[in-house]
């Protein structure tokens, strides 16, 4: 796997790589840009991560990985929808 390839299950892989647990620091919507990312695997990318409350006390999540120069307004509205 080349340095730029990001494995399937991206955000979970980033969490495992960083040694952090999801419950330790996340709000409902998080944006990590470039060097703010938790893993060197995505230091040249933007990661937008959202958590959702689901019925029966379940929690869902959605992660978007894209270029640093993206349409943030559009992508944040898509992930919040």
Residue, then its C-alpha position, 0 to 999 in steps of 0.5 A: x500500500x502506498x503512503x497516499x492510499x487510505x485503507x478501508x474503514x478509514x476513520x477506525x484505522x486512523x483511530x487505531x493508528x493514533x491510539x485514541x478511542x472515539x469516545x475520548x474527544x469527539x463532538x457531533x461534528x469534527x473537522x481535521x485539516x492537514x496536520x491537525x489529523x490524528x494520523x500521518x496517513x491523512x496529513x495531506x487531506x481533510x477528514x470530516x467526521x460526524x456522529x449521529x444518534x440512532x434509535x435504541x441508544x445506538x450511535x452512527x458515524x459518517x466520515x468524509x476524507x477529501x482534499x484540503x482545498x474542498x468546498x467546506x460549506x457544501x461538504x459540511x452541509x452534506x454530512x450534517x444532512 
